[in-house]
Amino acid sequence: MSLEFRHIAHVYGQVRALEDVSFTAPAGEITCLLGASGCGKSTLLALAAGMLRLQQGSILLGGDVLADAGSSPPPEARPVGLVFQDGALFPHMTIAANIAFGLPKARHGEVESWLAQVGLAGLGTRYPHELSGGQQQRAALARAMAPGPRVLLMDEPFASVDIVLRRKLRRDCRIILRERGATTVLVTHDPAEALDIADRIAVMEAGRIVQFASPQELHDAPASAAVGAMFGGAQVVAARRGEGGFVTAFGLWPVDCALGPLPDATDLDLLVHADALDLAPDPQGLRVRDCHAQGKGVRVVLVAPDGTEITAETEKPVNAGQRYRAMPQAGSVRVFARR
Ligand SMILES: Nc1ncnc2c1ncn2[C@@H]1O[C@H](COP(=O)(O)OP(=O)(O)OP(=O)(O)O)[C@@H](O)[C@H]1O
C-alpha cells in the first residue's frame, strides 16, 4: 500500500518547517527522507504517524485519505508501526513480551519466529537492559513489524548503534522489510545509510524535497551540485564560464572536463570527484595542506592562493613540499548553474 504526501506544509509558530512537500512512498518499498538537521524530516514522519496534526495538505494510504487538515486520526487509529532512534522498548517487560505487546493473544505463538527473524532466537526471556544496543533495535523492529502494519515509519532507527553493527543491522533490516512487503519511510541524515537501505530517496533541504529518486538516479543524475556532493566523495567547485573553459580558484579548467550539456549561465557549480583529479607538479600551483594514505589510496588536500581547498585522491603520496596543478579528467565534471 503506497503512502502519498500531497502538498504538505507545516509551521511551528514563526518557523516554516515544511513547504509544499509532495511525494509517494511506493507500496512495499523503502523510502528514505534524507537531509541535514532541521530540514523537516521528523516533522514529516510525525505528521504521517499522527503525532502532529496536519495543517495543510493531505496524506493518503493506498489511495484513501489517511489524514488532512480536517481530520487527523491519532497514532493508535492508524495502520502504521513506529520505530525510533532509541528503540523505546518497555523496560519492565521481557523482549518476548515487548514483541507480543501489539499482538492479539491468539497470535502470541508467533513471537518465537519473530525473535528468530531478527536474530534474537533464545533471548526472549531477557529484559531490554540485558541486550546490546543493536539487539534492542532489532527487538524494537520486531515489535513494530509483528502486528503486520501496512506502513512502517522509522526515525533514525540505527543511530544509537555503533558503525560496524549499524551496517549489518540495516542490511538485515532491508531484507526483512522487503520480504515482508512493508511500505517503509525511514528518516536519516546519513547519505551512506540512505544509499545502503533505500529503494528511493527523498532529498530534503529547508522544508522542501529537492530530488526524489532511486540511489542509482541520484548517483547518475543529481539535481544540483549540493545533492551530488552528498554522495560518494564529490565536492563542489565554484566557477565562472570564461574564455577557453571554466575559471576556478584552482586555475582554468578546459571545457572538455565537463560531462553532459552545459547550462546557459555564467556562474557555475562544478561537481568534481576527488579521484577524477590529476595532479602534476607546478611551481606556480597549489600548496599541499595534507597528504593522508588511507589504504586504498592517498587523500591530498590542496590550497589555492585565495585559501580555497580542494581534495584529490591519488595512488601514491605526493611531495608535501612541492606545489601541484589539479586538473579534472576529461568528461568527469558535472556542471550546474549556480542557484
Ligand atoms: N516543536 C517545535 N517547535 C518549534 N520549532 C520546531 C519544533 N520542532 C521542530 N521545529 C523546527 O522545525 C524545523 C524542522 O524540524 P525537524 O525536527 O522536522 O527537522 P529534522 O530534519 O528532523 O532535524 P533533525 O535531523 O535534527 O532531527 C527546524 O527548524 C526545527 O527547529
The ligand as a Gaussian input file, in Angstrom:
#p B3LYP/6-31G(d) Opt

LIG

0 1
 N        8.172000      21.788000      18.460000
 C        8.812000      22.661000      17.697000
 N        8.700000      23.987000      17.913000
 C        9.311000      24.899000      17.127000
 N       10.094000      24.577000      16.079000
 C       10.254000      23.279000      15.824000
 C        9.646000      22.253000      16.614000
 N       10.003000      21.054000      16.115000
 C       10.808000      21.322000      15.068000
 N       10.964000      22.629000      14.880000
 C       11.740000      23.301000      13.822000
 O       11.224000      22.851000      12.572000
 C       12.268000      22.607000      11.653000
 C       12.216000      21.158000      11.195000
 O       12.491000      20.316000      12.322000
 P       12.571000      18.734000      12.203000
 O       12.770000      18.165000      13.580000
 O       11.415000      18.232000      11.417000
 O       13.894000      18.559000      11.334000
 P       14.800000      17.263000      11.109000
 O       15.207000      17.331000       9.687000
 O       14.088000      16.046000      11.552000
 O       16.032000      17.545000      12.041000
 P       16.974000      16.509000      12.870000
 O       17.710000      15.694000      11.855000
 O       17.878000      17.426000      13.640000
 O       16.064000      15.693000      13.729000
 C       13.549000      23.005000      12.355000
 O       13.838000      24.340000      12.013000
 C       13.193000      22.907000      13.828000
 O       13.970000      23.806000      14.592000

